[in-house]
Structures are given as structure tokens and as C-alpha cells.
Amino acid sequence: MKSPSNKSELAAPALTKSHKSGINLTSAAHLLVEVAPYPGMEDGDLIELFWDDCYVASKVLNTRDVGTTVTLRVPESFIANGCSRIHYRLMQVGQGPALSAATRVQIKLDCPGGQPSAMCGDENQSLAPVSIPETIRRQGVNPNQVRRGVPLTIEPYLNMAVDDEITLRWGDVRMDLPALKASEVGEPIHVWVPPAIILEAGEDLRLEVTYCILDRVGNNSRWAPARTLKIGCASPCLTVRGKEIQ
């Protein structure tokens, strides 16, 4: 029996629905792997897909497959947090088996803030609402406070990780924060909402302030429960976008 050979012309398999640098919870549920056309592709070829050296799927090619990309599905039960290696074995009539190059993938199935409940829609009850100074929460944001901006804090959350990207929503205006550094993981995130953001959102008796998190592989936390704030005191300058406060 011939031992498997490594044919340089057999390219590594590719993920069809990976996000950025890895696999997230959503893509793991329907993960597809593509095998590109290769030299000598023929009807009757057998492609066997391996995940961390474990057989996961196979396909016998027919005439319609020749010259096209072949897609195979990876069962969700094989996918776990960490780093995995994917390759395939090609079996052709009259030839020994050949191994492809391998693809390494990062997998992160832990959503920021924990897995949101399907019953809660776009909200994640496991995330703490933003923390706002008590005086501002009680009295609202008047023109003097707008000039200074508004401080708030996002508390540490479950599965907090390097490269998490937090988006703050102030009314209808969104503010993207820098990706988290290693030194920030497990610590409160202090945010200063500048006057420009407050002015753009305008005056509102019940303005909602919330945030969501997107991790490095695209897991989305959904929105934290919102805080409501009173913005302005019927001051005309707060209703005109782009205007400076007098």
C-alpha cells in the first residue's frame, strides 16, 4: 500500500464563512470548507476532509464537479475553542493518496458578555448598563455639561478579551472605541463623550445610552440594557447639529 504523498499543487482548504482571523459562534453552526480545483481533477475522485487529523466529511466527484470548487461541511461537534488544523486527502484511481497543505484557524465561541438569550431580542441582560455619575443621571445634561462632555464607565464583562471592539450608542449617534489592549482586560473602561457627539444627537428628554461589543472573530454581544438621560434644557443650541454652544 502506498503511503500518502504531499502534492505541492494541492492548495490548503479555505473557510467560506470565517470572520477576520477565525471562527465565531455563528459560523461554527454552519461551517463550510472549500477545496479549490486542482491539476488532474477527474470524475470519481474522492476528497476526504480532516479536522485536527480526524475525518469529518468526504465527497466523490462527478462530472459536474470537475473544474469547480468543492464545498464540504464541518459538523459543529468537532469545533471547539482554540486553534485547529484543516487539510484534505485526495484519492484518485491508479494513484496513491495525496495530502493537501493545511490551514490553521482560530476558534472563539465565547460571546462577549455571555451568550444572549433569544427571548431578549437585541438586548443582552448579562451586560451591565453604562455607569454615569449620579448627579448627571439625576439632573440631566445641561448646556454647561455639554461644554465639558459626559464621563461614563463600562464595567468589566464576561469573556472580555484583547481586541474587543466596543461601540457606544448615544441616542442615534454611535461612537467606536479603540480595540481593547491586554492591560484593559478585566478593568472598567472609562469613556468621555465629547460635546460634538452630544450636539449631534440633539436635545432629548429620554435619550438612551448603551453599548455593544464585537470580539476579534465577530461574536456580537448585542446591546446592553440602556440608561436614559435628559439632554438639554430647551436650549435652541442643542437642537441644531454642528452649532457651538454659546
N, C-alpha and C positions, 0 to 999 in steps of 0.2 A: 504493500500500500504506500502510495506516495505521500510524503509529508507536505503540509501546506507551504506554499511559497508566497512571498510578498511581492506583488507586481507593482512596480512604481507607477504604472498607468492607472491603477485603481485608486481614485481620489477618496479622501475621507468622506464619510456621510455627513450630511448637513441637517440641522434642525429647521423645520419650516416655520415654527411659531415661537421661537425663543425671543426674549426681550433683553436688549442691551447685551449684557455679558452672561446671561444664564437663564434658568427655567424658573418660573414662578408658579404659584398655586393654580392659577387659571390654565396656563399652558400645559401643566403636568396632567391635567384631566383629559386632554385631547392631544397628546404629543405625537407628532408625525415626523418621521425621518426620511430624508430624500437621498437616493442613490443616483448620482449623475450617470448619463450614458458613458460607456467605456469601450475601448477598442475590442473588436471581435464579438460584440453583443449579438446573441442569437436566440431564436425561439427555442425554448426548452431549458435555458439557463436557470439555475437555482441560486437565489440570493438568500443567505441566512444572516439575520441581524443579531448582533451580540451587544449586551449592555453589561459592562464590567465582567466580560467573559462569560456571561450567562446568556444562553439562547433566549430570544424574546419573540421573534417573528421571522417568517420566510415568505418567499413568493417564487413561483415557477413562471417564467416569462412566456408570453405568447407573441404572436407576430405583431400585435398592436403595440406591445411594449418596446420593441426593438427601436433604438434611436431616441427614446424618450426618458425622462426622469421617472424613476420608480419610487413610489411612496409606501412606507411601512409604518404601522402604528406600534408605539411602545405602551404596553399595559401600565396603568397607573401604579399598580402594586410594586413595580420594580424601581420606582422613582422615590428617592429619599434625600434628605438634606446632605449637602457635601459636594464632593467632586466625583464625577463619573466619566467613564471612558466608553465610547461607542465605536464599533467597527463592524464590517460585514465580511462574510466568506462567500466566494463565488465558486460554484461547481458547474463545470462545463463538460459535455460529453467528450470522452477521449483525452481529457486533461486532468491533471491533479488539481486539488483545491487551491485557491489563491486568496490571500488575505489583503484587505484594503488597509490604507493608512487609517489612523484612529483620530477621532475628535474628542476633546476633553470639554466637559461642560460643568458649570457651577449651578447648583440647585439650592434654592431657598424657598421653603414652603411656609415659613412663619411670617404671617402678615404683621405689619406694624400695628401695635395696639391690640393684637389678637384677631382671630377670625370674626368678622362682623356677622351678626345674626341676620338671616334672610328676612326675619319678621320686622326688622328695623329700617328697611329701605336704604336710604343713602346715609344713615347715621350709624356711628359706632359708639354704643353706650359704654364700652370699655375705656374710651379716651376721656380724660378729664377736660372739662371746659377750660378755656383760657382763663388765667388768673389776672384780674385787673385791680388796681388799688381801690380800696373800699370807698374812698371819697369820690373818685370818678364814677364808680358804679352807682353810688347813691345820688350824686348831684348831676351827673352827665358831663358832657364835654362842651364847655362854653368857648367863646372866641379866644379868650386868653390861653386856655389849654390847647386849643388848636395851634396856636403860635409855637407852643413848646413841643407838640407831639404827644402821643399817648404811650406810656410804657405798659407792657403786658408780659406774662410769663406762660410758657407751655411746659407743663410738668413732664418728667420722665414717663415713658410709656412702655408697655410690654413689647419685647422684641426690638427695642431701639438698637440701631446699628450704624456703623460707619457708612457714609454716602446716602443716608436717608435724605430725601428732599421734602421739606415742609412748605406747604402753600397756605398762607393766611388769607382768609376772606373777610374783608371789612365792608359790610354791605354788599354791593355788587362789584367791588373792586378787589382784585387779587394781588397779593404781594408774595413773590417767591423768595424764600430764604436760602442762604448758601447751604450746600450739602454738609451734613454733619461730619465733623472731624472725630478722630478717636478720643480726644480729650473731652469731647462734649457728650459722649455716650454715657447714659446714666445720670446726667446732670440736667437741671432745669434750663430751658432755652429762653433767654431774655431777648425780647423784641421791642424795638422802638418804632411805633407807627408815625411816619413823618407827616407834616402838615399837608404836603401835596396829595397823599393818599386820602386823608380826611376830607379835604376840599373836593377831590374828585367824586367821592361817594355822596357828598352833599349832606344837607340837613335831614334829620330823620328822628322821629320820636321813639322808634323802636328798631334801631339799626342792629343787625345781627353780626356777631363776630365769632368766627370759628376757624378751623384749620383741618387739613388732611395731610397724610404722609404717603409718599411713593418711595419704596425702597429700591436698591440697586438693580433688582431684576424685574421691577414693575409691579410688585404687590402693592395694592392700594388699600389704605386703612379705611376709606370713606371718611365722612365728616364727623368731627367731634360735636357733642351737644353744644348748641350755640348760646352765647351770652348776648343779652340785649342792652343797648346803651342809648341814652338820649343825646343826640348830637345837635348842638346849637341852641340859641335862644331867640328864634325868629329873626336872626340876623341875616339881612339880604346877602352879605358877602359869602355866606356859606352855601347859597343856592346857585351861585354862578361858578362854573368849573373854570379852573385856571386863574381865577382872580386872587390877588393877595389880600390878606386880612388887614383892614385899616384900624 
